[in-house]
Amino acid sequence: MRDGRHQVIAGVQDRFGEGWHFVLYQLWNCDDSAIHTEMNPSRYENSIPLLDHVRAGPRRVLLLVLLLMCTVQARAGATLERVKRSGVLNNVLVNTYPPFGFIDANNELAGFDVDVARAFAAKLGATLKLATPGWETIVSGRWQGRWDICICSMSPTDERAKVLSFPVTYYSSPAVLTVHRDEQRIKSVADISGKRVGVGTGSSYENYLNKALILPGEPPISYPFHDVIVMPGDESVNFRNLALGPGVRLDAIVSDLATAQANVNATHVLRVLGPPLYGEPNAVATDKGDPDWDRTVIRVFGELRADGTMAKISQKWFGQDITRDAH
């Protein structure tokens, strides 16, 4: 019973603020007198619009609390219910991240993430709907039902985990350093000190160059460089700029191996330099607060791995199975 009590208390705290955490705790422990003596507007500013309910007496408060409990319980499983009811899976991703997500020659969204999202939707018997609101909007969380899932090559960092859940890692592609084939000054990652290095805006690679990347469950990352001039931007534009020549607009780029290799093959003037910088898991992201949906995501991706769908999609885009070592 204690675990269930604290689960509801934590849920209401998350939804309504610290003030209601205190109210719930005292009411559930049959100590409504503590509410009147301890709770005050100056301490719980977020609860001011509802304080009149507290002052109105224990019975009214208890009724309100029961309603809040029902609201919290109703949230569990809401995403799956919405998908089943509408017959549509809303996936959010970026369209400037080939070969994972990009606009193809037919002016349509294509890529590895698009195909994985389509396979996921098919497992649920739903039609896939794609949205590309921008990376910063996606990683900010609090989607409020606008999107159901982000199959969008997201690294599960500590900071993002504050507002998003990462139920499953679906592929792993290491971070690498890419330079122009004629580059002579940069022999290893240590040589990017003082150099202009391109990264995707808001990406984990930007955090890496700023020496602020923490990947839960992964070994600590070393940073053998200093004073890097970080150049965030559209990754497709970054690679085009690097292809202009060493130091013309960029000196190097940090990205995942799959993206780097695709651009090496496409331009014929770039090369991946040295060993991988660090291992990077890429996870499916969901909005926080729906554990039933997270369990569904885990189950469906398990099925996609078991029936060979994930390996097949990976082979199509990369000529190898980058999903094999995902955990």
Helices and strands as residue ranges (DSSP letters): H 2-16, H 18-28, H 32-38, G 45-50, H 51-55, H 58-75, H 78-86, E 88-92, E 96-97, E 101-103, E 109-110, H 112-123, E 127-131, H 135-139, E 150-154, G 160-162, E 164-172, E 175-180, G 189-192, E 196-200, H 204-209, E 229-233, H 235-242, E 252-256, H 257-267, E 270-278, E 281-287, H 291-306, H 309-318
